[in-house]
Amino acid sequence: MSESTGIDPTAAPSGTGCAECLDLDGWWFHLRRCAQCGHIGCCDSSPGRHATRHAEATGHPLITSFEPDEDWYYDYRDQQMYEGPALAPPRHHPLDQPTPGPAGRVPPDWTEQLH
């Protein structure tokens, strides 16, 4: 695959959680992975919506889930779901990492803060 497809199967994930939430002492509901560069961001239900912000800032159009047992792609350009190739491991966050996460940062009223 090439950069023009928006998918680089060799790009490793940027970490085990949302890069911006970790930097800002925030929390996330679900995690998304940029299919082009591997950036891990939080979903649009999360307070930060960092996966979408990453796509807007970089022009990287495709994300995939970084949740266990989820295997799909989403294209911001046409807002459609697709199937795609396997990406470099790991394919999801660590199984001992809670959802929402990270442990110790999720507020008691987290369900009220979802978008």
Protein Blocks (a to p, Z undefined) as FASTA:
>chain_A
ZZknopafklccfbjbdfklmmnopacfbdcddfknopacddfkbmnlmmmmmmmmnopa
bdcdfbehiacdddfklopacddddddddfbdcfklccdddehiacfklmmmpZZ
